């Protein structure tokens, strides 16, 4: 059964629905916040939308790189890939 959890990303309060436990949901939100703050620290963009898009592109880049490594049989890549897929699924599901 899906539960609702409140998280804050880029100082925006969001309510996420997930079947995962609260600790996992907050772990995902913390990961996204970390990525957002990396973008903010490395760009001059002040637009929240631009920061969100750049963050999504960086996460997608990580995802595709891990997927490719997984296909090549890189040790540990499959585990990392599954973790990223679960993270993405929890955000869109």
N, C-alpha and C positions, 0 to 999 in steps of 0.2 A: 504494500500500500504506500502510495506517495505521501510524503509529509512536506510541509512548507517550512523553509528556513530563510531567515533574513540575513543577508550579507551586505557588505559595503565594498563597492569596487569603484575606484576613481571618485571617492567621496559621494557616490550615488548609492542610496539604499535600494536593494533589490530583494524581492521575494522569489526564491527558487523552489520548485517542486521536484523532489527526487525520492527514489526508493532507497538511496544510500543513507548511511547514518550521518548524524550532524557533524561529527569529526571529519568525515570524508568531504562533505560539502564545503566546510570551512577550509579544508586543505586545498581544494580546487580553487576557491575564491582567493586564498592567499597566493597561490601560484599565479593566477591572473593578475592580481595586484602587483606582484613582483615584476611580471613582464611589462605591465603598464608603466611602472616607475622606471624601469630600464629605458623604455622609449622616451619618457619625459626627460630623463637625465641626458640622453644622447641626441635630442632634437630641439629645435627652437619652436616647434609647433605648440600653439596654445589652445588649439581647437580640440575639444574632447572627442569629437567625431574622428578627427585625423589620428589622434592618439589611439583610439579604439581600433581603427582600421589597420594602423601599423602594427599594433599588438596582435590582431588576428592574423595578419600576414606572417609575422614572426613565428607564431604558434603553428600555423599551417606549414611553414618552411621546416620547422623542427619535425613535425609529423611526417612530411614526405621524405625527409632525410632518413628518419628512423625506419620508415617503411621500406625504403630502398636498401638500407643496411640489413634489414630483416630478410629480405629476399636473397641477399648475398650470404646469409648465414652468419652474420656478425654476432659474436657472443654477447648475450645480455640485451641485444637489440629487441628481440621479440617481447621480452618483459617490459621494456621501456615503451615500446609501441602499444602494447595492450593497456598500459597505464594512461598514455595520452589519448587513446581511443575512448577509454572509460571516462576520462575528463571531458572530452568533447561531447560524448553522448549524454553525460549528465547535464551539460549546459544547454543542449538543444532538445533534450527529451523531457 
